[in-house]
Amino acid sequence: MRPTALFFAYMLGSLLLAAVFSAPLLQNQLIDAEPQRILARLAQVIMLLGLWPFLHWLRLDHRTCLGFDQARRVFGRKLMLGWCLGTLMMGSIVALLLLSGARVFESWEPSLPLELAQTALRALIAGLLIALLEETFFRGALFAALRRRHSLWSAASWSAALYALVHFMKPQALPAGMVADWSGIAWMLGSLFAGPLQLHHLDSLLALWLAGLLLALVRERSGSLALGIGLHAGWVFVIQVSRRLSDGVETAPWSWLAGDYDGVIGLLAAVVLGLIIATERLSLRRHRSEAATVPEPLEPLHAARESRKPG
C-alpha cells in the first residue's frame, strides 16, 4: 500500500536525520541521558516538526480530512465518552489479569496514596498527549490517505499494521563496551528491527493491531477522531496506573495472558478487542438491515383524496 509505505518512509527518514544530529551530542556527551533515549526523543521532535509540511505535501492538511471538523462542544463530549469507555475496557482487562494471578497488587506503603495521585495525573496528561498525536497520525492522516484509494477493511488493516509495528521499533541500549560514535549509532539504528522479529512479542503485536483496527473502525463510523482519542487516552491512563499499583508474575499459571510489551497488552487484550470489534460490526449490520426493512410512511388520507380530485 503506497500511503503506508510513504508514512513508514517518513518515520524512518526522521530517525536517520535524528542519527545525524545526535552524533555530536553523543560524542561530546552534551546531554546526560542514555544514547538510545537521545536518539528516540530527537527522532520524535524531528517527526513533529516535519509533520505539517509532510501532510501538506500529501494534501491531508485540513480539519475534515484529519477528523477534527466537529464543533468543539460535540468533540469534547465524544472525547469524554471515549475516555470513560476506554478506562472501562482496559480496566476490565486489568481486573481479569489480577483475578487470574498474572498480575498482583504491590504491598501497601504509607507513601502510596500520594504516589498514586501523582501517577494518575501524569497518566491522564500523558494519555491525552499520546492519543492526540498517535490518532492524528495513524487514524487521521494515514487512514484518510488509505481510505481515498482502498476499502474500509484494507485501510483499517494497513494503518493498524503500521501502528502496531512502530511500537516495537525502538533503538536498543548499546552493548557493554560499545561507544556512542558513528558505529554505535549505526548499531542502534539496526536494532530498530529486532523488536518486531521476536516471537515473544507476537501476542502484544496482535493486540496492538486489533487496537488499531478498532480505532480505525471507530473513526469511520463516528466521522471524527474524538471518540478514538478518548478511547486511546483511557487505555494509556489505566495501563500506566495499573503498572504502578501492580506487578506482573512471570511464574503464574496464567501469565501468558499478559504480554511482554507492557505487562498488560497480550492475548487477553487481543481476545477482548476481537470480541468488541465483532460486536460493533454485528450491531452495525443489524442497524443497516433494520433501516433497509423500515416501510415507507403511508400517504395521508386527505392527500390521497386531493390527488384523486379531477383537475
Secondary structure as the mmCIF struct_conf table of DSSP 4:
data_model
#
loop_
_struct_conf.conf_type_id
_struct_conf.id
_struct_conf.beg_label_comp_id
_struct_conf.beg_label_asym_id
_struct_conf.beg_label_seq_id
_struct_conf.end_label_comp_id
_struct_conf.end_label_asym_id
_struct_conf.end_label_seq_id
HELX_RH_AL_P HELX_RH_AL_P1 ARG A 2 GLN A 27
TURN_TY1_P TURN_TY1_P1 ASN A 28 GLN A 29
BEND BEND1 ILE A 31 ILE A 31
BEND BEND2 ALA A 33 ALA A 33
HELX_RH_AL_P HELX_RH_AL_P2 PRO A 35 TRP A 57
TURN_TY1_P TURN_TY1_P2 LEU A 58 ARG A 59
BEND BEND3 HIS A 62 HIS A 62
HELX_RH_AL_P HELX_RH_AL_P3 ARG A 63 LEU A 66
TURN_TY1_P TURN_TY1_P3 GLY A 67 GLY A 67
BEND BEND4 GLN A 70 GLN A 70
HELX_RH_AL_P HELX_RH_AL_P4 ARG A 72 SER A 100
TURN_TY1_P TURN_TY1_P4 GLY A 101 GLY A 101
BEND BEND5 ALA A 102 ALA A 102
STRN STRN1 ARG A 103 PHE A 105
HELX_LH_PP_P HELX_LH_PP_P1 GLU A 106 TRP A 108
TURN_TY1_P TURN_TY1_P5 PRO A 110 SER A 111
HELX_RH_AL_P HELX_RH_AL_P5 LEU A 112 GLU A 134
HELX_RH_PI_P HELX_RH_PI_P1 GLU A 135 LEU A 142
HELX_RH_AL_P HELX_RH_AL_P6 PHE A 143 ARG A 149
BEND BEND6 HIS A 150 HIS A 150
HELX_RH_AL_P HELX_RH_AL_P7 LEU A 152 VAL A 166
TURN_TY1_P TURN_TY1_P6 HIS A 167 HIS A 167
BEND BEND7 PHE A 168 PHE A 168
HELX_LH_PP_P HELX_LH_PP_P2 PRO A 171 PRO A 175
TURN_TY1_P TURN_TY1_P7 ALA A 176 GLY A 177
BEND BEND8 ALA A 180 ASP A 181
HELX_RH_AL_P HELX_RH_AL_P8 TRP A 182 GLY A 190
HELX_RH_3T_P HELX_RH_3T_P1 SER A 191 PHE A 193
TURN_TY1_P TURN_TY1_P8 ALA A 194 ALA A 194
HELX_RH_3T_P HELX_RH_3T_P2 GLY A 195 LEU A 197
HELX_RH_3T_P HELX_RH_3T_P3 LEU A 199 HIS A 201
HELX_RH_AL_P HELX_RH_AL_P9 LEU A 202 SER A 222
BEND BEND9 GLY A 223 LEU A 225
HELX_RH_AL_P HELX_RH_AL_P10 ALA A 226 LEU A 245
STRN STRN2 SER A 246 GLY A 248
TURN_TY1_P TURN_TY1_P9 GLU A 250 THR A 251
BEND BEND10 ALA A 252 ALA A 252
TURN_TY1_P TURN_TY1_P10 PRO A 253 TRP A 254
HELX_RH_3T_P HELX_RH_3T_P4 SER A 255 LEU A 257
BEND BEND11 ALA A 258 ALA A 258
TURN_TY1_P TURN_TY1_P11 ASP A 260 ASP A 262
BEND BEND12 GLY A 263 GLY A 266
HELX_RH_AL_P HELX_RH_AL_P11 LEU A 267 THR A 293
HELX_LH_PP_P HELX_LH_PP_P3 VAL A 294 PRO A 300
HELX_RH_AL_P HELX_RH_AL_P12 LEU A 301 ARG A 308
BEND BEND13 LYS A 309 LYS A 309
#
